Amino acid sequence: MSTRLDETASGVTVWSNSSWGTWTVGGVSFDSKGRVSAGYAYPMEKQREILTALVTALNGDFRPTYEKHKMKE
């Protein structure tokens, strides 16, 4: 998922970001007799989790953050 923000009419603002992730939605297994079993699950809850994680990572630059810096004496 990628985003891009360009503003040039009132000045120059350029912001670009991308996000990626890995989520398990299925699996394959083999038993001791060589039989194969597979499963695939992609419920709406998993889809929401994936999209929320991607969007949160993409717009993180616009979320309030706090940093601590040690002051020189």
PDB file of N, CA, C, O and CB in Angstrom:
ATOM      1  N   MET A   1       0.856  -1.159   0.000  1.00  0.00           N
ATOM      2  CA  MET A   1       0.000   0.000   0.000  1.00  0.00           C
ATOM      3  C   MET A   1       0.906   1.227   0.000  1.00  0.00           C
ATOM      4  O   MET A   1       1.871   1.286   0.762  1.00  0.00           O
ATOM      5  CB  MET A   1      -0.976  -0.005   1.224  1.00  0.00           C
ATOM      6  N   SER A   2       0.608   2.178  -0.826  1.00  0.00           N
ATOM      7  CA  SER A   2       1.420   3.389  -0.929  1.00  0.00           C
ATOM      8  C   SER A   2       0.537   4.623  -0.878  1.00  0.00           C
ATOM      9  O   SER A   2      -0.618   4.596  -1.305  1.00  0.00           O
ATOM     10  CB  SER A   2       2.249   3.381  -2.222  1.00  0.00           C
ATOM     11  N   THR A   3       1.088   5.691  -0.356  1.00  0.00           N
ATOM     12  CA  THR A   3       0.384   6.970  -0.355  1.00  0.00           C
ATOM     13  C   THR A   3       1.326   8.050  -0.850  1.00  0.00           C
ATOM     14  O   THR A   3       2.547   7.896  -0.822  1.00  0.00           O
ATOM     15  CB  THR A   3      -0.155   7.315   1.056  1.00  0.00           C
ATOM     16  N   ARG A   4       0.738   9.138  -1.301  1.00  0.00           N
ATOM     17  CA  ARG A   4       1.537  10.269  -1.780  1.00  0.00           C
ATOM     18  C   ARG A   4       0.701  11.528  -1.650  1.00  0.00           C
ATOM     19  O   ARG A   4      -0.490  11.517  -1.959  1.00  0.00           O
ATOM     20  CB  ARG A   4       2.005  10.058  -3.259  1.00  0.00           C
ATOM     21  N   LEU A   5       1.301  12.597  -1.203  1.00  0.00           N
ATOM     22  CA  LEU A   5       0.624  13.877  -1.063  1.00  0.00           C
ATOM     23  C   LEU A   5       1.507  14.942  -1.688  1.00  0.00           C
ATOM     24  O   LEU A   5       2.646  15.139  -1.263  1.00  0.00           O
ATOM     25  CB  LEU A   5       0.314  14.204   0.432  1.00  0.00           C
ATOM     26  N   ASP A   6       0.992  15.619  -2.682  1.00  0.00           N
ATOM     27  CA  ASP A   6       1.711  16.703  -3.347  1.00  0.00           C
ATOM     28  C   ASP A   6       0.832  17.942  -3.333  1.00  0.00           C
ATOM     29  O   ASP A   6      -0.319  17.874  -3.765  1.00  0.00           O
ATOM     30  CB  ASP A   6       2.106  16.314  -4.807  1.00  0.00           C
ATOM     31  N   GLU A   7       1.328  19.050  -2.861  1.00  0.00           N
ATOM     32  CA  GLU A   7       0.620  20.329  -2.924  1.00  0.00           C
ATOM     33  C   GLU A   7       1.555  21.337  -3.560  1.00  0.00           C
ATOM     34  O   GLU A   7       2.653  21.576  -3.056  1.00  0.00           O
ATOM     35  CB  GLU A   7       0.149  20.808  -1.504  1.00  0.00           C
ATOM     36  N   THR A   8       1.134  21.919  -4.647  1.00  0.00           N
ATOM     37  CA  THR A   8       1.993  22.891  -5.319  1.00  0.00           C
ATOM     38  C   THR A   8       1.314  24.224  -5.580  1.00  0.00           C
ATOM     39  O   THR A   8       1.992  25.190  -5.929  1.00  0.00           O
ATOM     40  CB  THR A   8       2.474  22.325  -6.612  1.00  0.00           C
ATOM     41  N   ALA A   9      -0.008  24.311  -5.424  1.00  0.00           N
ATOM     42  CA  ALA A   9      -0.710  25.553  -5.708  1.00  0.00           C
ATOM     43  C   ALA A   9      -0.353  26.647  -4.703  1.00  0.00           C
ATOM     44  O   ALA A   9      -0.217  27.810  -5.083  1.00  0.00           O
ATOM     45  CB  ALA A   9      -2.211  25.315  -5.706  1.00  0.00           C
ATOM     46  N   SER A  10      -0.203  26.295  -3.447  1.00  0.00           N
ATOM     47  CA  SER A  10       0.068  27.305  -2.416  1.00  0.00           C
ATOM     48  C   SER A  10       1.462  27.155  -1.818  1.00  0.00           C
ATOM     49  O   SER A  10       1.750  27.732  -0.770  1.00  0.00           O
ATOM     50  CB  SER A  10      -0.974  27.217  -1.310  1.00  0.00           C
ATOM     51  N   GLY A  11       2.299  26.415  -2.448  1.00  0.00           N
ATOM     52  CA  GLY A  11       3.633  26.156  -1.918  1.00  0.00           C
ATOM     53  C   GLY A  11       3.996  24.723  -2.228  1.00  0.00           C
ATOM     54  O   GLY A  11       3.307  24.047  -2.991  1.00  0.00           O
ATOM     55  N   VAL A  12       5.055  24.274  -1.648  1.00  0.00           N
ATOM     56  CA  VAL A  12       5.502  22.921  -1.940  1.00  0.00           C
ATOM     57  C   VAL A  12       5.384  22.062  -0.700  1.00  0.00           C
ATOM     58  O   VAL A  12       5.989  22.360   0.330  1.00  0.00           O
ATOM     59  CB  VAL A  12       6.945  22.921  -2.459  1.00  0.00           C
ATOM     60  N   THR A  13       4.625  21.025  -0.795  1.00  0.00           N
ATOM     61  CA  THR A  13       4.526  20.025   0.253  1.00  0.00           C
ATOM     62  C   THR A  13       4.607  18.666  -0.409  1.00  0.00           C
ATOM     63  O   THR A  13       3.794  18.355  -1.280  1.00  0.00           O
ATOM     64  CB  THR A  13       3.211  20.180   1.081  1.00  0.00           C
ATOM     65  N   VAL A  14       5.546  17.873  -0.024  1.00  0.00           N
ATOM     66  CA  VAL A  14       5.685  16.543  -0.588  1.00  0.00           C
ATOM     67  C   VAL A  14       5.736  15.554   0.562  1.00  0.00           C
ATOM     68  O   VAL A  14       6.553  15.697   1.472  1.00  0.00           O
ATOM     69  CB  VAL A  14       6.954  16.431  -1.490  1.00  0.00           C
ATOM     70  N   TRP A  15       4.883  14.572   0.526  1.00  0.00           N
ATOM     71  CA  TRP A  15       4.889  13.513   1.532  1.00  0.00           C
ATOM     72  C   TRP A  15       4.618  12.213   0.821  1.00  0.00           C
ATOM     73  O   TRP A  15       3.661  12.114   0.053  1.00  0.00           O
ATOM     74  CB  TRP A  15       3.839  13.770   2.659  1.00  0.00           C
ATOM     75  N   SER A  16       5.422  11.234   1.057  1.00  0.00           N
ATOM     76  CA  SER A  16       5.244   9.924   0.446  1.00  0.00           C
ATOM     77  C   SER A  16       5.571   8.873   1.485  1.00  0.00           C
ATOM     78  O   SER A  16       6.497   9.042   2.278  1.00  0.00           O
ATOM     79  CB  SER A  16       6.133   9.757  -0.822  1.00  0.00           C
ATOM     80  N   ASN A  17       4.831   7.815   1.481  1.00  0.00           N
ATOM     81  CA  ASN A  17       5.059   6.763   2.457  1.00  0.00           C
ATOM     82  C   ASN A  17       4.558   5.455   1.874  1.00  0.00           C
ATOM     83  O   ASN A  17       3.710   5.452   0.982  1.00  0.00           O
ATOM     84  CB  ASN A  17       4.357   7.081   3.808  1.00  0.00           C
ATOM     85  N   SER A  18       5.068   4.363   2.365  1.00  0.00           N
ATOM     86  CA  SER A  18       4.574   3.053   1.952  1.00  0.00           C
ATOM     87  C   SER A  18       4.603   2.127   3.160  1.00  0.00           C
ATOM     88  O   SER A  18       5.292   2.386   4.147  1.00  0.00           O
ATOM     89  CB  SER A  18       5.422   2.468   0.774  1.00  0.00           C
ATOM     90  N   SER A  19       3.858   1.067   3.062  1.00  0.00           N
ATOM     91  CA  SER A  19       3.754   0.146   4.178  1.00  0.00           C
ATOM     92  C   SER A  19       3.571  -1.269   3.662  1.00  0.00           C
ATOM     93  O   SER A  19       2.980  -1.481   2.603  1.00  0.00           O
ATOM     94  CB  SER A  19       2.598   0.539   5.103  1.00  0.00           C
ATOM     95  N   TRP A  20       4.073  -2.223   4.404  1.00  0.00           N
ATOM     96  CA  TRP A  20       3.878  -3.612   4.048  1.00  0.00           C
ATOM     97  C   TRP A  20       3.857  -4.428   5.325  1.00  0.00           C
ATOM     98  O   TRP A  20       4.280  -3.957   6.381  1.00  0.00           O
ATOM     99  CB  TRP A  20       4.981  -4.108   3.080  1.00  0.00           C
ATOM    100  N   GLY A  21       3.374  -5.626   5.226  1.00  0.00           N
ATOM    101  CA  GLY A  21       3.324  -6.495   6.395  1.00  0.00           C
ATOM    102  C   GLY A  21       3.111  -7.935   5.990  1.00  0.00           C
ATOM    103  O   GLY A  21       2.872  -8.235   4.821  1.00  0.00           O
ATOM    104  N   THR A  22       3.198  -8.816   6.955  1.00  0.00           N
ATOM    105  CA  THR A  22       2.998 -10.239   6.735  1.00  0.00           C
ATOM    106  C   THR A  22       1.976 -10.750   7.724  1.00  0.00           C
ATOM    107  O   THR A  22       2.125 -10.566   8.932  1.00  0.00           O
ATOM    108  CB  THR A  22       4.324 -11.017   6.863  1.00  0.00           C
ATOM    109  N   TRP A  23       0.934 -11.393   7.215  1.00  0.00           N
ATOM    110  CA  TRP A  23      -0.114 -11.953   8.059  1.00  0.00           C
ATOM    111  C   TRP A  23      -0.391 -13.378   7.603  1.00  0.00           C
ATOM    112  O   TRP A  23      -0.415 -13.661   6.406  1.00  0.00           O
ATOM    113  CB  TRP A  23      -1.410 -11.085   8.005  1.00  0.00           C
ATOM    114  N   THR A  24      -0.598 -14.266   8.555  1.00  0.00           N
ATOM    115  CA  THR A  24      -0.926 -15.652   8.231  1.00  0.00           C
ATOM    116  C   THR A  24      -2.420 -15.780   8.016  1.00  0.00           C
ATOM    117  O   THR A  24      -3.214 -15.420   8.885  1.00  0.00           O
ATOM    118  CB  THR A  24      -0.453 -16.611   9.346  1.00  0.00           C
ATOM    119  N   VAL A  25      -2.799 -16.288   6.864  1.00  0.00           N
ATOM    120  CA  VAL A  25      -4.221 -16.489   6.563  1.00  0.00           C
ATOM    121  C   VAL A  25      -4.527 -17.935   6.191  1.00  0.00           C
ATOM    122  O   VAL A  25      -5.677 -18.270   5.908  1.00  0.00           O
ATOM    123  CB  VAL A  25      -4.653 -15.568   5.431  1.00  0.00           C
ATOM    124  N   GLY A  26      -3.507 -18.796   6.189  1.00  0.00           N
ATOM    125  CA  GLY A  26      -3.723 -20.198   5.864  1.00  0.00           C
ATOM    126  C   GLY A  26      -2.507 -21.020   6.217  1.00  0.00           C
ATOM    127  O   GLY A  26      -1.485 -20.487   6.650  1.00  0.00           O
ATOM    128  N   GLY A  27      -2.621 -22.315   6.031  1.00  0.00           N
ATOM    129  CA  GLY A  27      -1.497 -23.179   6.345  1.00  0.00           C
ATOM    130  C   GLY A  27      -1.626 -24.538   5.671  1.00  0.00           C
ATOM    131  O   GLY A  27      -2.709 -24.935   5.239  1.00  0.00           O
ATOM    132  N   VAL A  28      -0.500 -25.244   5.588  1.00  0.00           N
ATOM    133  CA  VAL A  28      -0.437 -26.580   5.021  1.00  0.00           C
ATOM    134  C   VAL A  28       0.340 -27.452   5.991  1.00  0.00           C
ATOM    135  O   VAL A  28       1.335 -27.012   6.567  1.00  0.00           O
ATOM    136  CB  VAL A  28       0.223 -26.576   3.602  1.00  0.00           C
ATOM    137  N   SER A  29      -0.108 -28.686   6.175  1.00  0.00           N
ATOM    138  CA  SER A  29       0.621 -29.598   7.041  1.00  0.00           C
ATOM    139  C   SER A  29       0.655 -30.990   6.434  1.00  0.00           C
ATOM    140  O   SER A  29      -0.212 -31.364   5.644  1.00  0.00           O
ATOM    141  CB  SER A  29      -0.008 -29.638   8.433  1.00  0.00           C
ATOM    142  N   PHE A  30       1.674 -31.750   6.820  1.00  0.00           N
ATOM    143  CA  PHE A  30       1.862 -33.127   6.364  1.00  0.00           C
ATOM    144  C   PHE A  30       1.921 -34.007   7.601  1.00  0.00           C
ATOM    145  O   PHE A  30       2.586 -33.658   8.576  1.00  0.00           O
ATOM    146  CB  PHE A  30       3.164 -33.282   5.485  1.00  0.00           C
ATOM    147  N   ASP A  31       1.236 -35.140   7.577  1.00  0.00           N
ATOM    148  CA  ASP A  31       1.334 -36.038   8.714  1.00  0.00           C
ATOM    149  C   ASP A  31       2.371 -37.118   8.432  1.00  0.00           C
ATOM    150  O   ASP A  31       2.969 -37.134   7.357  1.00  0.00           O
ATOM    151  CB  ASP A  31      -0.034 -36.668   9.032  1.00  0.00           C
ATOM    152  N   SER A  32       2.588 -38.014   9.379  1.00  0.00           N
ATOM    153  CA  SER A  32       3.637 -39.030   9.256  1.00  0.00           C
ATOM    154  C   SER A  32       3.360 -40.033   8.135  1.00  0.00           C
ATOM    155  O   SER A  32       4.280 -40.726   7.698  1.00  0.00           O
ATOM    156  CB  SER A  32       3.791 -39.769  10.569  1.00  0.00           C
ATOM    157  N   LYS A  33       2.122 -40.127   7.662  1.00  0.00           N
ATOM    158  CA  LYS A  33       1.775 -41.048   6.565  1.00  0.00           C
ATOM    159  C   LYS A  33       1.790 -40.353   5.199  1.00  0.00           C
ATOM    160  O   LYS A  33       1.401 -40.945   4.193  1.00  0.00           O
ATOM    161  CB  LYS A  33       0.393 -41.661   6.814  1.00  0.00           C
ATOM    162  N   GLY A  34       2.231 -39.123   5.172  1.00  0.00           N
ATOM    163  CA  GLY A  34       2.340 -38.394   3.919  1.00  0.00           C
ATOM    164  C   GLY A  34       1.056 -37.716   3.468  1.00  0.00           C
ATOM    165  O   GLY A  34       0.993 -37.192   2.356  1.00  0.00           O
ATOM    166  N   ARG A  35       0.045 -37.719   4.306  1.00  0.00           N
ATOM    167  CA  ARG A  35      -1.202 -37.055   3.939  1.00  0.00           C
ATOM    168  C   ARG A  35      -1.043 -35.547   4.118  1.00  0.00           C
ATOM    169  O   ARG A  35      -0.356 -35.072   5.023  1.00  0.00           O
ATOM    170  CB  ARG A  35      -2.386 -37.588   4.792  1.00  0.00           C
ATOM    171  N   VAL A  36      -1.682 -34.835   3.249  1.00  0.00           N
ATOM    172  CA  VAL A  36      -1.600 -33.373   3.253  1.00  0.00           C
ATOM    173  C   VAL A  36      -2.929 -32.794   3.703  1.00  0.00           C
ATOM    174  O   VAL A  36      -3.989 -33.248   3.273  1.00  0.00           O
ATOM    175  CB  VAL A  36      -1.216 -32.830   1.851  1.00  0.00           C
ATOM    176  N   SER A  37      -2.873 -31.801   4.561  1.00  0.00           N
ATOM    177  CA  SER A  37      -4.084 -31.055   4.907  1.00  0.00           C
ATOM    178  C   SER A  37      -3.776 -29.567   4.807  1.00  0.00           C
ATOM    179  O   SER A  37      -2.665 -29.122   5.096  1.00  0.00           O
ATOM    180  CB  SER A  37      -4.596 -31.428   6.342  1.00  0.00           C
ATOM    181  N   ALA A  38      -4.768 -28.826   4.400  1.00  0.00           N
ATOM    182  CA  ALA A  38      -4.571 -27.388   4.219  1.00  0.00           C
ATOM    183  C   ALA A  38      -5.788 -26.655   4.736  1.00  0.00           C
ATOM    184  O   ALA A  38      -6.899 -27.185   4.738  1.00  0.00           O
ATOM    185  CB  ALA A  38      -4.312 -27.036   2.733  1.00  0.00           C
ATOM    186  N   GLY A  39      -5.568 -25.453   5.165  1.00  0.00           N
ATOM    187  CA  GLY A  39      -6.662 -24.624   5.635  1.00  0.00           C
ATOM    188  C   GLY A  39      -6.453 -23.185   5.223  1.00  0.00           C
ATOM    189  O   GLY A  39      -5.319 -22.719   5.112  1.00  0.00           O
ATOM    190  N   TYR A  40      -7.534 -22.491   5.000  1.00  0.00           N
ATOM    191  CA  TYR A  40      -7.478 -21.108   4.587  1.00  0.00           C
ATOM    192  C   TYR A  40      -8.599 -20.371   5.285  1.00  0.00           C
ATOM    193  O   TYR A  40      -9.760 -20.768   5.191  1.00  0.00           O
ATOM    194  CB  TYR A  40      -7.581 -20.968   3.049  1.00  0.00           C
ATOM    195  N   ALA A  41      -8.268 -19.316   5.975  1.00  0.00           N
ATOM    196  CA  ALA A  41      -9.286 -18.526   6.670  1.00  0.00           C
ATOM    197  C   ALA A  41      -8.992 -17.051   6.443  1.00  0.00           C
ATOM    198  O   ALA A  41      -7.878 -16.587   6.688  1.00  0.00           O
ATOM    199  CB  ALA A  41      -9.321 -18.860   8.199  1.00  0.00           C
ATOM    200  N   TYR A  42      -9.966 -16.338   5.988  1.00  0.00           N
ATOM    201  CA  TYR A  42      -9.784 -14.906   5.747  1.00  0.00           C
ATOM    202  C   TYR A  42     -11.060 -14.171   6.148  1.00  0.00           C
ATOM    203  O   TYR A  42     -11.722 -13.565   5.305  1.00  0.00           O
ATOM    204  CB  TYR A  42      -9.428 -14.626   4.251  1.00  0.00           C
ATOM    205  N   PRO A  43     -11.405 -14.226   7.435  1.00  0.00           N
ATOM    206  CA  PRO A  43     -12.637 -13.553   7.873  1.00  0.00           C
ATOM    207  C   PRO A  43     -12.484 -12.037   7.833  1.00  0.00           C
ATOM    208  O   PRO A  43     -11.377 -11.513   7.711  1.00  0.00           O
ATOM    209  CB  PRO A  43     -13.016 -14.002   9.292  1.00  0.00           C
ATOM    210  N   MET A  44     -13.602 -11.352   7.938  1.00  0.00           N
ATOM    211  CA  MET A  44     -13.612  -9.885   7.909  1.00  0.00           C
ATOM    212  C   MET A  44     -12.762  -9.293   9.031  1.00  0.00           C
ATOM    213  O   MET A  44     -12.152  -8.240   8.848  1.00  0.00           O
ATOM    214  CB  MET A  44     -15.046  -9.364   8.018  1.00  0.00           C
ATOM    215  N   GLU A  45     -12.713  -9.950  10.181  1.00  0.00           N
ATOM    216  CA  GLU A  45     -11.890  -9.443  11.291  1.00  0.00           C
ATOM    217  C   GLU A  45     -10.428  -9.380  10.892  1.00  0.00           C
ATOM    218  O   GLU A  45      -9.746  -8.404  11.206  1.00  0.00           O
ATOM    219  CB  GLU A  45     -12.055 -10.326  12.539  1.00  0.00           C
ATOM    220  N   LYS A  46      -9.931 -10.407  10.203  1.00  0.00           N
ATOM    221  CA  LYS A  46      -8.536 -10.429   9.762  1.00  0.00           C
ATOM    222  C   LYS A  46      -8.305  -9.333   8.722  1.00  0.00           C
ATOM    223  O   LYS A  46      -7.267  -8.672   8.735  1.00  0.00           O
ATOM    224  CB  LYS A  46      -8.162 -11.820   9.180  1.00  0.00           C
ATOM    225  N   GLN A  47      -9.270  -9.142   7.827  1.00  0.00           N
ATOM    226  CA  GLN A  47      -9.147  -8.095   6.820  1.00  0.00           C
ATOM    227  C   GLN A  47      -9.073  -6.728   7.486  1.00  0.00           C
ATOM    228  O   GLN A  47      -8.260  -5.893   7.090  1.00  0.00           O
ATOM    229  CB  GLN A  47     -10.325  -8.149   5.836  1.00  0.00           C
ATOM    230  N   ARG A  48      -9.909  -6.486   8.493  1.00  0.00           N
ATOM    231  CA  ARG A  48      -9.867  -5.209   9.216  1.00  0.00           C
ATOM    232  C   ARG A  48      -8.533  -5.025   9.923  1.00  0.00           C
ATOM    233  O   ARG A  48      -7.975  -3.927   9.932  1.00  0.00           O
ATOM    234  CB  ARG A  48     -11.012  -5.128  10.234  1.00  0.00           C
ATOM    235  N   GLU A  49      -8.017  -6.109  10.520  1.00  0.00           N
ATOM    236  CA  GLU A  49      -6.721  -6.039  11.213  1.00  0.00           C
ATOM    237  C   GLU A  49      -5.609  -5.643  10.247  1.00  0.00           C
ATOM    238  O   GLU A  49      -4.776  -4.794  10.564  1.00  0.00           O
ATOM    239  CB  GLU A  49      -6.386  -7.390  11.875  1.00  0.00           C
ATOM    240  N   ILE A  50      -5.601  -6.255   9.083  1.00  0.00           N
ATOM    241  CA  ILE A  50      -4.570  -5.970   8.082  1.00  0.00           C
ATOM    242  C   ILE A  50      -4.679  -4.528   7.590  1.00  0.00           C
ATOM    243  O   ILE A  50      -3.678  -3.814   7.551  1.00  0.00           O
ATOM    244  CB  ILE A  50      -4.685  -6.946   6.895  1.00  0.00           C
ATOM    245  N   LEU A  51      -5.877  -4.096   7.216  1.00  0.00           N
ATOM    246  CA  LEU A  51      -6.057  -2.735   6.709  1.00  0.00           C
ATOM    247  C   LEU A  51      -5.747  -1.689   7.774  1.00  0.00           C
ATOM    248  O   LEU A  51      -5.132  -0.665   7.477  1.00  0.00           O
ATOM    249  CB  LEU A  51      -7.481  -2.548   6.200  1.00  0.00           C
ATOM    250  N   THR A  52      -6.169  -1.939   9.010  1.00  0.00           N
ATOM    251  CA  THR A  52      -5.877  -0.994  10.095  1.00  0.00           C
ATOM    252  C   THR A  52      -4.378  -0.858  10.309  1.00  0.00           C
ATOM    253  O   THR A  52      -3.873   0.253  10.473  1.00  0.00           O
ATOM    254  CB  THR A  52      -6.553  -1.441  11.397  1.00  0.00           C
ATOM    255  N   ALA A  53      -3.664  -1.975  10.310  1.00  0.00           N
ATOM    256  CA  ALA A  53      -2.209  -1.934  10.493  1.00  0.00           C
ATOM    257  C   ALA A  53      -1.527  -1.175   9.361  1.00  0.00           C
ATOM    258  O   ALA A  53      -0.613  -0.388   9.605  1.00  0.00           O
ATOM    259  CB  ALA A  53      -1.642  -3.354  10.583  1.00  0.00           C
ATOM    260  N   LEU A  54      -1.964  -1.405   8.125  1.00  0.00           N
ATOM    261  CA  LEU A  54      -1.355  -0.707   6.985  1.00  0.00           C
ATOM    262  C   LEU A  54      -1.634   0.795   7.020  1.00  0.00           C
ATOM    263  O   LEU A  54      -0.726   1.599   6.809  1.00  0.00           O
ATOM    264  CB  LEU A  54      -1.871  -1.294   5.672  1.00  0.00           C
ATOM    265  N   VAL A  55      -2.869   1.171   7.282  1.00  0.00           N
ATOM    266  CA  VAL A  55      -3.230   2.594   7.323  1.00  0.00           C
ATOM    267  C   VAL A  55      -2.536   3.294   8.486  1.00  0.00           C
ATOM    268  O   VAL A  55      -2.081   4.428   8.337  1.00  0.00           O
ATOM    269  CB  VAL A  55      -4.757   2.764   7.441  1.00  0.00           C
ATOM    270  N   THR A  56      -2.447   2.637   9.639  1.00  0.00           N
ATOM    271  CA  THR A  56      -1.757   3.225  10.790  1.00  0.00           C
ATOM    272  C   THR A  56      -0.285   3.468  10.464  1.00  0.00           C
ATOM    273  O   THR A  56       0.270   4.506  10.824  1.00  0.00           O
ATOM    274  CB  THR A  56      -1.887   2.311  12.026  1.00  0.00           C
ATOM    275  N   ALA A  57       0.339   2.519   9.790  1.00  0.00           N
ATOM    276  CA  ALA A  57       1.743   2.695   9.404  1.00  0.00           C
ATOM    277  C   ALA A  57       1.902   3.802   8.370  1.00  0.00           C
ATOM    278  O   ALA A  57       2.885   4.543   8.403  1.00  0.00           O
ATOM    279  CB  ALA A  57       2.313   1.386   8.855  1.00  0.00           C
ATOM    280  N   LEU A  58       0.948   3.922   7.453  1.00  0.00           N
ATOM    281  CA  LEU A  58       1.045   4.937   6.404  1.00  0.00           C
ATOM    282  C   LEU A  58       0.885   6.353   6.932  1.00  0.00           C
ATOM    283  O   LEU A  58       1.617   7.252   6.518  1.00  0.00           O
ATOM    284  CB  LEU A  58       0.008   4.679   5.349  1.00  0.00           C
ATOM    285  N   ASN A  59      -0.059   6.564   7.836  1.00  0.00           N
ATOM    286  CA  ASN A  59      -0.302   7.937   8.287  1.00  0.00           C
ATOM    287  C   ASN A  59       0.335   8.245   9.633  1.00  0.00           C
ATOM    288  O   ASN A  59      -0.070   9.190  10.310  1.00  0.00           O
ATOM    289  CB  ASN A  59      -1.780   8.193   8.367  1.00  0.00           C
ATOM    290  N   GLY A  60       1.311   7.467  10.020  1.00  0.00           N
ATOM    291  CA  GLY A  60       2.007   7.685  11.291  1.00  0.00           C
ATOM    292  C   GLY A  60       2.654   9.052  11.409  1.00  0.00           C
ATOM    293  O   GLY A  60       2.792   9.585  12.510  1.00  0.00           O
ATOM    294  N   ASP A  61       3.054   9.621  10.277  1.00  0.00           N
ATOM    295  CA  ASP A  61       3.678  10.948  10.303  1.00  0.00           C
ATOM    296  C   ASP A  61       2.707  12.030  10.754  1.00  0.00           C
ATOM    297  O   ASP A  61       3.144  13.094  11.194  1.00  0.00           O
ATOM    298  CB  ASP A  61       4.224  11.294   8.930  1.00  0.00           C
ATOM    299  N   PHE A  62       1.417  11.792  10.659  1.00  0.00           N
ATOM    300  CA  PHE A  62       0.420  12.780  11.027  1.00  0.00           C
ATOM    301  C   PHE A  62      -0.144  12.568  12.425  1.00  0.00           C
ATOM    302  O   PHE A  62      -1.003  13.333  12.864  1.00  0.00           O
ATOM    303  CB  PHE A  62      -0.692  12.764  10.033  1.00  0.00           C
ATOM    304  N   ARG A  63       0.318  11.557  13.123  1.00  0.00           N
ATOM    305  CA  ARG A  63      -0.162  11.274  14.478  1.00  0.00           C
ATOM    306  C   ARG A  63       0.729  11.987  15.488  1.00  0.00           C
ATOM    307  O   ARG A  63       1.928  12.145  15.256  1.00  0.00           O
ATOM    308  CB  ARG A  63      -0.187   9.743  14.755  1.00  0.00           C
ATOM    309  N   PRO A  64       0.151  12.418  16.606  1.00  0.00           N
ATOM    310  CA  PRO A  64       0.968  13.079  17.632  1.00  0.00           C
ATOM    311  C   PRO A  64       2.034  12.132  18.175  1.00  0.00           C
ATOM    312  O   PRO A  64       1.754  10.973  18.481  1.00  0.00           O
ATOM    313  CB  PRO A  64       0.080  13.587  18.781  1.00  0.00           C
ATOM    314  N   THR A  65       3.235  12.631  18.288  1.00  0.00           N
ATOM    315  CA  THR A  65       4.326  11.849  18.866  1.00  0.00           C
ATOM    316  C   THR A  65       5.095  12.723  19.842  1.00  0.00           C
ATOM    317  O   THR A  65       5.036  13.951  19.771  1.00  0.00           O
ATOM    318  CB  THR A  65       5.269  11.294  17.761  1.00  0.00           C
ATOM    319  N   TYR A  66       5.794  12.102  20.724  1.00  0.00           N
ATOM    320  CA  TYR A  66       6.590  12.810  21.728  1.00  0.00           C
ATOM    321  C   TYR A  66       8.007  12.275  21.707  1.00  0.00           C
ATOM    322  O   TYR A  66       8.233  11.074  21.563  1.00  0.00           O
ATOM    323  CB  TYR A  66       5.972  12.662  23.143  1.00  0.00           C
ATOM    324  N   GLU A  67       8.938  13.168  21.849  1.00  0.00           N
ATOM    325  CA  GLU A  67      10.344  12.780  21.902  1.00  0.00           C
ATOM    326  C   GLU A  67      10.978  13.435  23.113  1.00  0.00           C
ATOM    327  O   GLU A  67      10.655  14.568  23.469  1.00  0.00           O
ATOM    328  CB  GLU A  67      11.094  13.178  20.598  1.00  0.00           C
ATOM    329  N   LYS A  68      11.876  12.709  23.734  1.00  0.00           N
ATOM    330  CA  LYS A  68      12.628  13.264  24.868  1.00  0.00           C
ATOM    331  C   LYS A  68      14.058  13.511  24.417  1.00  0.00           C
ATOM    332  O   LYS A  68      14.679  12.659  23.782  1.00  0.00           O
ATOM    333  CB  LYS A  68      12.591  12.303  26.111  1.00  0.00           C
ATOM    334  N   HIS A  69      14.562  14.664  24.748  1.00  0.00           N
ATOM    335  CA  HIS A  69      15.939  15.023  24.432  1.00  0.00           C
ATOM    336  C   HIS A  69      16.605  15.513  25.707  1.00  0.00           C
ATOM    337  O   HIS A  69      16.003  16.240  26.496  1.00  0.00           O
ATOM    338  CB  HIS A  69      16.004  16.107  23.310  1.00  0.00           C
ATOM    339  N   LYS A  70      17.818  15.119  25.895  1.00  0.00           N
ATOM    340  CA  LYS A  70      18.578  15.580  27.057  1.00  0.00           C
ATOM    341  C   LYS A  70      19.154  16.967  26.737  1.00  0.00           C
ATOM    342  O   LYS A  70      19.788  17.167  25.700  1.00  0.00           O
ATOM    343  CB  LYS A  70      19.722  14.560  27.432  1.00  0.00           C
ATOM    344  N   MET A  71      18.926  17.887  27.623  1.00  0.00           N
ATOM    345  CA  MET A  71      19.392  19.258  27.434  1.00  0.00           C
ATOM    346  C   MET A  71      20.857  19.366  27.858  1.00  0.00           C
ATOM    347  O   MET A  71      21.276  18.781  28.856  1.00  0.00           O
ATOM    348  CB  MET A  71      18.513  20.255  28.238  1.00  0.00           C
ATOM    349  N   LYS A  72      21.611  20.115  27.090  1.00  0.00           N
ATOM    350  CA  LYS A  72      22.997  20.389  27.480  1.00  0.00           C
ATOM    351  C   LYS A  72      22.998  21.430  28.582  1.00  0.00           C
ATOM    352  O   LYS A  72      22.271  22.421  28.506  1.00  0.00           O
ATOM    353  CB  LYS A  72      23.845  20.871  26.266  1.00  0.00           C
ATOM    354  N   GLU A  73      23.787  21.217  29.579  1.00  0.00           N
ATOM    355  CA  GLU A  73      23.851  22.187  30.707  1.00  0.00           C
ATOM    356  C   GLU A  73      24.929  23.196  30.526  1.00  0.00           C
ATOM    357  O   GLU A  73      25.107  24.068  31.377  1.00  0.00           O
ATOM    358  CB  GLU A  73      24.070  21.478  32.016  1.00  0.00           C
TER     359      GLU A  73
END
